[in-house]
Amino acid sequence: MIVADDEKVNRINTPPPVIHHRQPIRSSLRLSNTKHSVQSDVSKPIAPHLRSCGRSDIVRQRVGFLGWTIARWILLLTNTMLLVYGCIFLVATCATYGLAYERAIIIVIANKEILAVSFTASLFCFLTSIVGYIGIVNKNRRYLGYYALFLWVCFALIITVGYLGFKHRTWNLKAQLGVRWRHDYTPKQRELLQDNLHCCGFENPSDHAAYFLRCWAQSLLPGCQHKFYLFENAFLLNTYTIAFAILPIHVAVILASILCSNHVDVVFGTRSRPPIPYLGEFKDWREWEQAMHKQK
C-alpha cells in the first residue's frame, strides 16, 4: 500500500510531457523572406517624395529638355496639333452657322448633315485636346488613358465627314440636287438659294421656283441647276479631301498617345518586381528553375 501511494504521488508531481510540433517549411521560409525583405528595404535609401529614388536595382530613363521626358514632349507636340486643327474647323463651322460669309447659307441648307458632323468632330477634338493637356501637365495616366480613348471617337467622326462628302459627290450629284430642290426644300429655302446664287427655279423660272422680287415666271435669270452643281461639287470635293488628309496626322496622334502615355514620367517600367513569398530568395520562376538545375 505504501509503494502504491508513492507511485501516485510521483505521477502527480511529474510534469506532463512536452509535445514539439514541427512547423512547415513554407511558413519558416515566409518568415525568413519577410525578415530578409525588411532588412533589405531598411538598408536602401528612400527619398520622401519618391520611394524608388537612389535604388541600385532601378535604371531610370534620361530626362529630356526642361526636366521633361522625350515621350512627354512628343505627347505635347501631337496634342498641340490636335488642338490646332480642332480649333480651325470649330471656328469654320461656327462661322458657317453664323452666316459669316457669302455662301454660308448654301452650306447650311444643302449640307446640314456634313456641317453637323463636322461641328461635332471639331468640338470633340477640341475637348479631347484639353483632356490631353491636363494629363500631360499633371503627369496623370488616367487622364491620358481617357485621352487615348477619345481620340478614337474623333477618328470615327473625321472618317464620317469624309465619307459623307465622298458619297454625296460621286453618287449622281445632279440627280440628288434635283430631288432635294423639288421635294425636300421649303419655298423659303429655295428663295434663299435663288437670292444667293442669283438664279430662278431649278432648270428654268417655271421649274419649282420661289417667286420674289428678283424671280418671277417671265424672269430672264437662268436656272439654279448649273451654279448649284458647281458650288456643291467643289464644296464636297474640298470636304472629303481635307478630311482624308487629316487622317494620317490623327493616326500619328493616336499612336503617340498609345506609345507615350505610360512614359510621361521616369518611374514607369523602372521598378523591380515585387518579391513572391513562396519563391523564397528568388525573384521569379526562372531563377528558381535555374537553382534547381544547379542542385541536380
Secondary structure, DSSP 8 states (H G I E B T S, - for coil): -HHHHHHHHHHHHS----------HHHHHHHHHHHHHHHHHHHS---SS-TTTT-TT-------GGG--HHHHHHHHHHHHHHHHHHHHHHHHHHHHTT-STTHHHHHHH-HHHHHHHHHHHHHHHHHHHHHHHHHHHT-HHHHHHHHHHHHHHHHHHHHHHHHHHHHHHTTHHHHHHHIIIIIS-HHHHHHHHHHHT--SSSSTTSS---BTTB-TT-----SHHHHHHHHHHHHHHHHHHHHHHHHHHHHHHHHHHHHGGGSSS-TTTS-----GGGTT-SSHHHHHHHHHHH-
